[in-house]
Amino acid sequence: MFKDEQRVLTRPWRDPHAGFALWLRSTCRRRTLWAYNLEHLDLLDSYIGARLRRSGPDPDGMLPRLPGWLVSAKHRDEVLRVARRLRASVPPYAQQDT
């Protein structure tokens, strides 16, 4: 694990645009997989897990702009495994709205 990664995983990262704390994050492929909340994580999970990705209603939106390492078919299983671990890390009381 990189020295910076250890620091990242022990205190909240901040979204560079809005400043939100990003608690749902984990190292994946020497990079950081993160999500704002469980809905965001579900969206990423369904998009990355899709074998055939169709362009959605917003071709300039978030999903078509995801980094290549994240949506690559050869990394799919590992990324989905990390996403499942992130979901499992959320306590049950925090999952009641999803």
N, CA, C and O of each residue as an XYZ file, in Angstrom:
392
protein
N       0.855     -1.184      0.000
C       0.000      0.000      0.000
C       0.891      1.235      0.000
O       1.895      1.295      0.710
N       0.514      2.201     -0.795
C       1.273      3.433     -0.876
C       1.132      4.237      0.419
O       0.125      4.139      1.120
N       2.147      5.024      0.716
C       2.096      5.839      1.926
C       0.881      6.780      1.891
O       0.193      6.933      2.901
N       0.617      7.405      0.749
C      -0.533      8.296      0.641
C      -1.851      7.559      0.785
O      -2.805      8.105      1.339
N      -1.921      6.315      0.290
C      -3.147      5.543      0.418
C      -3.479      5.293      1.882
O      -4.648      5.351      2.265
N      -2.476      5.018      2.704
C      -2.726      4.794      4.129
C      -3.349      6.036      4.752
O      -4.274      5.926      5.557
N      -2.858      7.206      4.392
C      -3.411      8.450      4.911
C      -4.846      8.625      4.433
O      -5.714      9.026      5.207
N      -5.095      8.330      3.180
C      -6.423      8.496      2.605
C      -7.438      7.609      3.305
O      -8.570      8.032      3.539
N      -7.054      6.395      3.638
C      -8.004      5.457      4.214
C      -8.255      5.671      5.702
O      -9.113      4.999      6.275
N      -7.537      6.581      6.343
C      -7.750      6.807      7.763
C      -8.460      8.127      8.066
O      -8.837      8.365      9.213
N      -8.644      8.964      7.095
C      -9.433     10.182      7.302
C     -10.188     10.485      6.011
O      -9.806     10.010      4.942
N     -11.252     11.271      6.105
C     -12.108     11.428      4.930
C     -11.427     12.187      3.797
O     -10.769     13.205      4.007
N     -11.602     11.675      2.627
C     -11.224     12.402      1.420
C     -12.286     13.440      1.187
O     -13.402     13.302      1.688
N     -11.977     14.462      0.452
C     -12.955     15.496      0.115
C     -13.168     15.535     -1.385
O     -12.219     15.451     -2.164
N     -14.420     15.664     -1.778
C     -14.746     15.850     -3.182
C     -14.103     17.159     -3.625
O     -14.292     18.179     -2.962
N     -13.351     17.165     -4.724
C     -12.666     18.388     -5.124
C     -13.600     19.492     -5.595
O     -13.212     20.660     -5.598
N     -14.826     19.151     -5.993
C     -15.747     20.160     -6.508
C     -16.687     20.701     -5.443
O     -16.852     21.914     -5.314
N     -17.302     19.807     -4.681
C     -18.311     20.231     -3.707
C     -17.803     20.204     -2.270
O     -18.429     20.787     -1.385
N     -16.680     19.536     -2.028
C     -16.133     19.487     -0.680
C     -16.749     18.451      0.236
O     -16.466     18.445      1.434
N     -17.597     17.562     -0.305
C     -18.213     16.529      0.528
C     -17.170     15.529      0.997
O     -16.211     15.238      0.283
N     -17.365     15.005      2.201
C     -16.499     13.937      2.698
C     -16.851     12.652      1.947
O     -18.025     12.314      1.790
N     -15.829     11.947      1.490
C     -16.039     10.702      0.746
C     -15.605      9.535      1.616
O     -14.433      9.161      1.620
N     -16.551      8.958      2.356
C     -16.246      7.854      3.251
C     -16.291      6.507      2.540
O     -15.629      5.562      2.970
N     -17.059      6.404      1.461
C     -17.142      5.151      0.714
C     -16.017      5.126     -0.320
O     -16.186      5.596     -1.445
N     -14.886      4.582      0.068
C     -13.748      4.515     -0.834
C     -12.853      3.354     -0.448
O     -12.778      2.959      0.716
N     -12.179      2.820     -1.450
C     -11.271      1.709     -1.221
C     -10.251      1.669     -2.345
O     -10.509      2.163     -3.443
N      -9.107      1.088     -2.076
C      -8.080      0.940     -3.088
C      -8.470     -0.183     -4.037
O      -8.897     -1.258     -3.616
N      -8.314      0.088     -5.319
C      -8.624     -0.888     -6.362
C      -7.701     -0.618     -7.538
O      -7.707      0.483     -8.089
N      -6.908     -1.610     -7.930
C      -5.985     -1.462     -9.053
C      -5.025     -0.291     -8.851
O      -4.715      0.437     -9.794
N      -4.559     -0.117     -7.620
C      -3.638      0.964     -7.228
C      -4.240      2.361     -7.410
O      -3.524      3.360     -7.478
N      -5.538      2.404     -7.485
C      -6.256      3.671     -7.573
C      -7.343      3.639     -6.513
O      -7.465      2.663     -5.772
N      -8.129      4.696     -6.439
C      -9.184      4.744     -5.433
C     -10.550      4.692     -6.089
O     -10.881      5.520     -6.937
N     -11.334      3.711     -5.685
C     -12.737      3.616     -6.087
C     -13.538      4.294     -4.989
O     -13.401      3.941     -3.817
N     -14.371      5.261     -5.347
C     -15.147      5.975     -4.337
C     -16.570      6.213     -4.836
O     -16.852      6.169     -6.034
N     -17.452      6.466     -3.873
C     -18.847      6.802     -4.180
C     -19.341      7.789     -3.133
O     -18.908      7.756     -1.982
N     -20.247      8.663     -3.541
C     -20.831      9.639     -2.611
C     -21.718      8.968     -1.571
O     -21.693      9.325     -0.393
N     -22.503      7.990     -2.021
C     -23.472      7.330     -1.145
C     -23.833      5.977     -1.751
O     -23.266      5.578     -2.768
N     -24.769      5.280     -1.131
C     -25.140      3.946     -1.622
C     -25.830      3.989     -2.987
O     -25.655      3.077     -3.795
N     -26.603      5.030     -3.248
C     -27.233      5.157     -4.570
C     -26.171      5.309     -5.660
O     -26.270      4.698     -6.724
N     -25.177      6.110     -5.391
C     -24.077      6.306     -6.337
C     -23.335      4.984     -6.535
O     -22.989      4.626     -7.661
N     -23.097      4.269     -5.456
C     -22.420      2.977     -5.530
C     -23.249      1.978     -6.342
O     -22.693      1.215     -7.133
N     -24.574      1.974     -6.156
C     -25.451      1.090     -6.932
C     -25.389      1.426     -8.426
O     -25.362      0.528     -9.268
N     -25.368      2.703     -8.745
C     -25.286      3.132    -10.141
C     -23.970      2.669    -10.774
O     -23.959      2.144    -11.888
N     -22.875      2.866    -10.059
C     -21.579      2.410    -10.556
C     -21.575      0.897    -10.726
O     -21.094      0.380    -11.734
N     -22.107      0.197     -9.747
C     -22.147     -1.263     -9.786
C     -22.922     -1.767    -11.005
O     -22.465     -2.672    -11.703
N     -24.073     -1.190    -11.254
C     -24.886     -1.658    -12.381
C     -24.226     -1.311    -13.718
O     -24.293     -2.107    -14.654
N     -23.603     -0.164    -13.825
C     -22.955      0.231    -15.082
C     -21.706     -0.610    -15.345
O     -21.503     -1.102    -16.455
N     -20.880     -0.768    -14.326
C     -19.642     -1.530    -14.490
C     -19.947     -3.003    -14.711
O     -19.245     -3.672    -15.470
N     -20.978     -3.515    -14.064
C     -21.332     -4.919    -14.186
C     -22.034     -5.285    -15.477
O     -22.147     -6.466    -15.804
N     -22.509     -4.291    -16.219
C     -23.224     -4.567    -17.468
C     -22.267     -5.105    -18.527
O     -21.189     -4.554    -18.750
N     -22.674     -6.175    -19.165
C     -21.858     -6.752    -20.249
C     -21.982     -5.916    -21.519
O     -21.044     -5.831    -22.311
N     -23.131     -5.310    -21.701
C     -23.362     -4.451    -22.858
C     -23.843     -3.105    -22.331
O     -24.910     -3.019    -21.725
N     -23.075     -2.077    -22.556
C     -23.430     -0.743    -22.053
C     -24.025      0.082    -23.176
O     -23.392      0.307    -24.208
N     -25.218      0.518    -22.967
C     -25.884      1.373    -23.950
C     -25.790      2.806    -23.480
O     -25.774      3.076    -22.279
N     -25.730      3.718    -24.424
C     -25.667      5.117    -24.038
C     -26.981      5.504    -23.378
O     -28.060      5.172    -23.868
N     -26.875      6.194    -22.286
C     -28.053      6.576    -21.520
C     -28.642      7.876    -22.018
O     -28.287      8.356    -23.095
N     -29.543      8.449    -21.233
C     -30.207      9.687    -21.636
C     -29.261     10.885    -21.656
O     -29.559     11.895    -22.294
N     -28.140     10.785    -20.975
C     -27.201     11.907    -20.905
C     -25.813     11.455    -21.365
O     -25.011     11.013    -20.542
N     -25.513     11.558    -22.671
C     -24.213     11.099    -23.167
C     -23.040     11.915    -22.628
O     -21.893     11.476    -22.715
N     -23.308     13.082    -22.079
C     -22.248     13.897    -21.487
C     -22.231     13.788    -19.974
O     -21.535     14.553    -19.308
N     -22.985     12.852    -19.423
C     -23.089     12.691    -17.978
C     -21.899     11.975    -17.369
O     -20.839     11.859    -17.984
N     -22.094     11.499    -16.153
C     -21.026     10.877    -15.375
C     -20.564      9.541    -15.944
O     -19.361      9.297    -16.048
N     -21.497      8.680    -16.310
C     -21.140      7.310    -16.675
C     -20.214      7.218    -17.890
O     -19.238      6.470    -17.831
N     -20.465      7.929    -18.976
C     -19.540      7.833    -20.109
C     -18.156      8.423    -19.813
O     -17.207      8.179    -20.558
N     -18.043      9.179    -18.754
C     -16.769      9.826    -18.412
C     -15.956      9.069    -17.366
O     -14.907      9.546    -16.935
N     -16.427      7.904    -16.958
C     -15.673      7.124    -15.970
C     -14.323      6.730    -16.551
O     -14.210      6.498    -17.754
N     -13.300      6.652    -15.707
C     -11.967      6.307    -16.214
C     -11.921      4.904    -16.807
O     -12.664      4.014    -16.395
N     -11.044      4.727    -17.771
C     -10.931      3.465    -18.484
C     -10.643      2.273    -17.595
O     -11.193      1.194    -17.817
N      -9.787      2.444    -16.586
C      -9.449      1.309    -15.716
C     -10.678      0.814    -14.965
O     -10.772     -0.368    -14.631
N     -11.617      1.714    -14.700
C     -12.798      1.366    -13.922
C     -13.813      0.567    -14.738
O     -14.478     -0.320    -14.202
N     -13.935      0.871    -16.013
C     -14.951      0.227    -16.846
C     -14.379     -0.864    -17.747
O     -15.120     -1.474    -18.518
N     -13.099     -1.116    -17.664
C     -12.475     -2.143    -18.492
C     -13.025     -3.529    -18.151
O     -13.154     -3.880    -16.978
N     -13.346     -4.303    -19.171
C     -13.880     -5.656    -18.956
C     -12.884     -6.538    -18.211
O     -13.288     -7.402    -17.432
N     -11.592     -6.331    -18.438
C     -10.606     -7.184    -17.761
C     -10.488     -6.887    -16.273
O      -9.949     -7.702    -15.524
N     -10.984     -5.728    -15.830
C     -10.950     -5.376    -14.407
C     -12.315     -5.509    -13.742
O     -12.445     -5.285    -12.539
N     -13.329     -5.873    -14.519
C     -14.712     -5.866    -14.036
C     -14.888     -6.640    -12.728
O     -15.462     -6.119    -11.772
N     -14.400     -7.873    -12.682
C     -14.611     -8.695    -11.484
C     -13.978     -8.073    -10.249
O     -14.583     -8.068     -9.177
N     -12.771     -7.552    -10.390
C     -12.098     -6.944     -9.242
C     -12.819     -5.676     -8.790
O     -13.003     -5.469     -7.590
N     -13.226     -4.835     -9.723
C     -13.926     -3.590     -9.366
C     -15.251     -3.912     -8.681
O     -15.605     -3.275     -7.689
N     -15.981     -4.891     -9.198
C     -17.260     -5.262     -8.574
C     -17.049     -5.866     -7.190
O     -17.858     -5.642     -6.290
N     -15.981     -6.624     -7.011
C     -15.670     -7.191     -5.696
C     -15.396     -6.069     -4.685
O     -15.871     -6.122     -3.550
N     -14.632     -5.060     -5.101
C     -14.347     -3.930     -4.209
C     -15.634     -3.145     -3.919
O     -15.844     -2.705     -2.789
N     -16.485     -2.969     -4.914
C     -17.757     -2.268     -4.708
C     -18.634     -3.020     -3.708
O     -19.281     -2.406     -2.860
N     -18.654     -4.359     -3.811
C     -19.433     -5.157     -2.839
C     -18.858     -5.006     -1.433
O     -19.608     -4.931     -0.459
N     -17.545     -4.962     -1.326
C     -16.913     -4.756     -0.013
C     -17.289     -3.393      0.557
O     -17.550     -3.268      1.753
N     -17.318     -2.372     -0.300
C     -17.725     -1.041      0.166
C     -19.152     -1.077      0.698
O     -19.434     -0.534      1.767
N     -20.050     -1.715     -0.044
C     -21.447     -1.802      0.401
C     -21.553     -2.543      1.728
O     -22.308     -2.137      2.611
N     -20.804     -3.617      1.866
C     -20.840     -4.411      3.102
C     -20.272     -3.643      4.289
O     -20.578     -3.963      5.437
N     -19.453     -2.639      4.024
C     -18.851     -1.872      5.110
C     -19.808     -0.858      5.729
O     -19.530     -0.316      6.799
N     -20.931     -0.598      5.065
C     -21.911      0.363      5.565
C     -22.772     -0.333      6.615
O     -23.336     -1.391      6.336
N     -22.884      0.236      7.815
C     -23.696     -0.388      8.866
C     -25.175     -0.472      8.448
O     -25.656      0.374      7.694
N     -25.889     -1.491      8.937
C     -27.300     -1.682      8.541
C     -28.178     -0.452      8.804
O     -29.076     -0.160      8.014
N     -27.933      0.262      9.889
C     -28.787      1.427     10.188
C     -28.619      2.524      9.139
O     -29.522      3.342      8.958
N     -27.486      2.556      8.448
C     -27.264      3.574      7.421
C     -27.818      3.136      6.067
O     -27.857      3.937      5.132
N     -28.243      1.883      5.946
C     -28.760      1.374      4.675
C     -30.276      1.407      4.601
O     -30.842      0.956      3.605
N     -30.939      1.911      5.594
C     -32.393      1.819      5.653
C     -33.115      2.580      4.534
O     -34.250      2.232      4.209
N     -32.504      3.593      3.942
C     -33.180      4.377      2.901
C     -32.966      3.835      1.505
O     -33.569      4.341      0.559
N     -32.105      2.796      1.339
C     -31.856      2.311     -0.016
C     -32.547      1.000     -0.267
O     -32.443      0.446     -1.361
